[in-house]
Amino acid sequence: MKNIFFRLSIVTLIVFSMNGCTEDNLLNLSPINNISVDDSFSTPSLIASSLNGMYNAAAIGQYNSTSANGGRGYVWGAAFVQQGDNRGEDVVNTATFYQLTYTATYDPTTANNVYYWVDGYRLINRANLMIEGVTKAIESGVISKAVGKTRVYLHMRDWDNVIAEGTKLDSKYTLEAHPGGPFANSYSNKESIFSILQAATLNPNVNAACFAI
């Protein structure tokens, strides 16, 4: 009798366990160590963080690193400028790091070529998530329509609001007395809005910083 009861108990437990393992429970899971996409647009501060993540994908990328900030400056960051615009007499190449891009030696397997596309599609994905998330946040009243459109006034050709946003920077930034000012003092100069110091003790090997060349 005890054996029958024991077997019935096991069968019952298995049946209830199988009923609990629904498709929703198995596939639609919220991450335990990150904020879910839906929650990323649930407050104004999280929306701002999501926007910074999109800009991060545009300015730094990830290249072949597993770190969110391990990129080389793709898609439109430092590497894009340094390795894309510098040609001919604009720069003298003294570093092996730049040789392939300096001579425009690319093929379908070249790392800089492959990861440029990888970072590019990562940026597209984040931009699409941002557009969708902000649209829903406006509809649900998390942020106002005016706040949701602030970043796209220029693309909307809403010149009055472009000027209004621009005037908010008045007196906050001024040109340095010497062109080298922002480079000599990356963090506390009065000219730079965004600066990343490249020096012997800070990011010495990033994008073949001046110290490494």
Phi, psi and omega per residue, in radians:
M1 nan -0.715 3.130
K2 -1.120 -0.667 3.135
N3 -1.125 -0.699 3.126
I4 -1.121 -0.779 3.139
F5 -1.093 -0.712 3.140
F6 -1.110 -0.758 3.131
R7 -1.145 -0.724 3.105
L8 -1.092 -0.666 3.136
S9 -1.116 -0.732 3.130
I10 -1.130 -0.789 3.119
V11 -1.049 -0.772 3.129
T12 -1.060 -0.755 3.139
L13 -1.089 -0.724 3.138
I14 -1.141 -0.733 -3.133
V15 -1.089 -0.797 -3.140
F16 -1.179 -0.605 3.114
S17 -1.147 -0.714 3.138
M18 -1.166 -0.635 3.110
N19 -1.163 -0.550 -3.128
G20 -1.339 -0.347 -3.116
C21 -1.538 1.172 3.129
T22 -1.427 2.929 3.121
E23 -1.056 -0.656 -3.115
D24 -1.149 -0.722 -3.131
N25 -1.199 -0.551 -3.077
L26 -1.477 -0.646 -3.000
L27 -1.781 -0.642 -3.061
N28 -1.717 1.272 -3.086
L29 -1.801 2.541 3.048
S30 -1.599 2.348 -3.135
P31 -1.117 2.515 -3.114
I32 -1.589 -0.264 -3.105
N33 -2.081 0.107 3.100
N34 -2.480 2.879 3.087
I35 -1.488 2.328 -3.138
S36 -1.197 2.844 -3.127
V37 -1.038 -0.760 -3.123
D38 -1.124 -0.744 -3.140
D39 -1.213 -0.375 -3.118
S40 -1.111 -0.307 -3.111
F41 -2.092 0.472 -3.091
S42 -1.604 -0.275 3.091
T43 -2.446 2.726 3.118
P44 -1.022 -0.664 -3.110
S45 -1.203 -0.656 3.098
L46 -1.221 -0.576 3.076
I47 -1.130 -0.728 3.107
A48 -1.098 -0.688 3.103
S49 -1.139 -0.682 3.106
S50 -1.122 -0.676 3.112
L51 -1.133 -0.709 3.084
N52 -1.090 -0.616 3.092
G53 -1.128 -0.642 3.088
M54 -1.161 -0.766 3.106
Y55 -1.121 -0.612 3.094
N56 -1.044 -0.736 3.123
A57 -1.141 -0.521 -3.130
A58 -1.396 -0.657 -3.014
A59 -1.653 -0.501 -3.050
I60 -2.075 -0.827 -3.079
G61 1.265 -2.938 -3.103
Q62 -2.249 -0.329 -3.131
Y63 0.916 -2.272 -3.140
N64 -1.785 0.303 -3.102
S65 -1.563 2.754 3.031
T66 -1.629 -0.034 3.129
S67 -1.614 2.476 3.128
A68 -1.101 -0.429 -3.137
N69 -1.989 0.495 -3.073
G70 -1.705 0.212 -3.065
G71 -1.400 -3.032 -3.088
R72 -1.990 0.075 -3.108
G73 1.844 0.442 3.013
Y74 -1.685 2.549 0.287
V75 -1.671 -0.546 -3.088
W76 -2.161 0.520 -3.124
G77 -1.688 -2.606 -3.026
A78 -1.058 -0.767 -3.100
A79 -1.129 -0.630 3.119
F80 -1.063 -0.734 -3.125
V81 -1.295 -0.872 -3.045
Q82 -1.150 -0.710 -3.056
Q83 -1.720 -0.087 -3.135
G84 -1.853 -0.728 -3.050
D85 -1.612 -0.461 -3.056
N86 -1.384 1.883 -3.116
R87 -2.458 2.774 3.031
G88 1.004 -2.245 -3.063
E89 -1.446 0.025 3.134
D90 -1.184 -0.493 -3.065
V91 -2.674 2.598 3.047
V92 -1.840 2.097 -3.083
N93 -1.420 2.081 3.100
T94 -2.129 0.134 -3.098
A95 -2.172 2.347 3.113
T96 -1.058 -0.524 -3.129
F97 -0.900 -0.674 -3.045
Y98 -1.571 -0.093 -2.923
Q99 -1.018 -0.822 -3.102
L100 -1.092 -0.763 -3.125
T101 -1.348 -0.538 3.136
Y102 -1.119 -0.641 3.135
T103 -1.681 0.083 3.131
A104 0.991 0.750 3.124
T105 -1.604 1.666 -3.104
Y106 -2.210 2.630 2.941
D107 -2.604 3.068 -3.071
P108 -1.046 -0.323 -3.102
T109 -1.790 -0.057 -3.129
T110 -1.091 2.271 -3.056
A111 -0.973 -0.788 -3.131
N112 -1.104 -0.548 3.118
N113 -1.294 -0.849 -3.110
V114 -1.055 -0.874 -3.040
Y115 -1.357 -0.304 3.001
Y116 -1.128 -0.736 3.107
W117 -1.201 -0.701 3.114
V118 -1.042 -0.858 3.128
D119 -1.161 -0.582 3.123
G120 -1.116 -0.789 3.132
Y121 -1.254 -0.506 3.029
R122 -1.101 -0.731 3.106
L123 -1.113 -0.766 3.129
I124 -1.040 -0.742 3.134
N125 -1.083 -0.799 -3.129
R126 -1.172 -0.632 3.111
A127 -1.143 -0.730 3.112
N128 -1.136 -0.720 3.084
L129 -1.093 -0.662 -3.137
M130 -1.145 -0.805 -3.141
I131 -1.065 -0.823 -3.129
E132 -1.144 -0.763 -3.113
G133 -1.153 -0.750 3.127
V134 -1.161 -0.686 3.102
T135 -1.031 -0.789 3.111
K136 -1.174 -0.636 3.136
A137 -1.143 -0.631 3.078
I138 -1.175 -0.770 -3.128
E139 -1.110 -0.603 -3.116
S140 -1.573 -0.024 3.078
G141 1.449 0.223 3.107
V142 -1.161 -0.714 3.038
I143 -2.321 2.784 3.128
S144 -1.380 2.849 3.123
K145 -1.105 -0.631 3.137
A146 -1.096 -0.751 3.126
V147 -1.151 -0.714 -3.124
G148 -1.155 -0.366 -3.101
K149 -1.805 -0.063 -3.046
T150 -0.944 -0.724 -3.020
R151 -1.375 -0.162 -3.047
V152 -2.061 0.277 3.121
Y153 -0.986 -0.715 -3.099
L154 -1.094 -0.756 -3.127
H155 -1.271 -0.412 3.086
M156 -1.436 -0.117 -3.056
R157 1.022 0.588 3.080
D158 -1.568 1.375 -2.949
W159 -1.121 -0.609 3.132
D160 -1.046 -0.781 3.138
N161 -1.302 -0.518 3.036
V162 -1.038 -0.816 3.131
I163 -1.139 -0.716 3.140
A164 -1.065 -0.721 3.109
E165 -1.210 -0.675 -3.123
G166 -1.123 -0.645 -3.114
T167 -1.173 -0.290 3.097
K168 -1.172 -0.315 3.125
L169 -1.596 -0.078 3.131
D170 -0.978 2.363 3.101
S171 1.196 -0.068 3.110
K172 -1.499 -0.490 -3.133
Y173 -2.328 2.430 3.096
T174 -2.412 2.686 3.122
L175 -1.183 2.468 3.059
E176 -1.257 2.755 -3.120
A177 -1.157 -0.499 -3.117
H178 -2.179 2.477 -3.137
P179 -1.009 -0.455 -3.131
G180 -1.434 -0.059 -3.099
G181 -0.944 -0.875 -3.136
P182 -1.094 -0.496 -3.126
F183 -1.432 -0.587 3.138
A184 -1.293 -0.495 -3.108
N185 -2.415 1.403 -2.966
S186 -1.097 -0.666 -2.988
Y187 -1.564 -0.590 -3.009
S188 -2.009 0.235 3.081
N189 -1.274 2.813 -3.044
K190 -1.548 -0.063 -3.008
E191 -1.723 -0.689 -3.017
S192 -1.362 2.337 3.003
I193 -1.496 -0.777 3.063
F194 -2.208 2.306 3.129
S195 -2.465 2.477 3.010
I196 -2.208 2.020 -3.084
L197 -1.248 2.255 3.049
Q198 -2.002 1.869 -3.071
A199 -2.583 3.127 -3.104
A200 -1.095 -0.544 -3.083
T201 -1.834 -0.058 -3.111
L202 -2.419 2.029 -3.107
N203 0.899 0.849 -3.043
P204 -1.125 -0.445 -3.081
N205 -1.942 0.152 -3.120
V206 -1.353 2.171 3.085
N207 0.940 0.558 -3.104
A208 0.922 1.025 -3.111
A209 -0.955 2.779 -3.051
C210 -0.909 -0.622 -3.125
F211 -1.106 -0.586 -3.067
A212 -1.471 -0.190 -3.056
I213 -1.610 nan nan
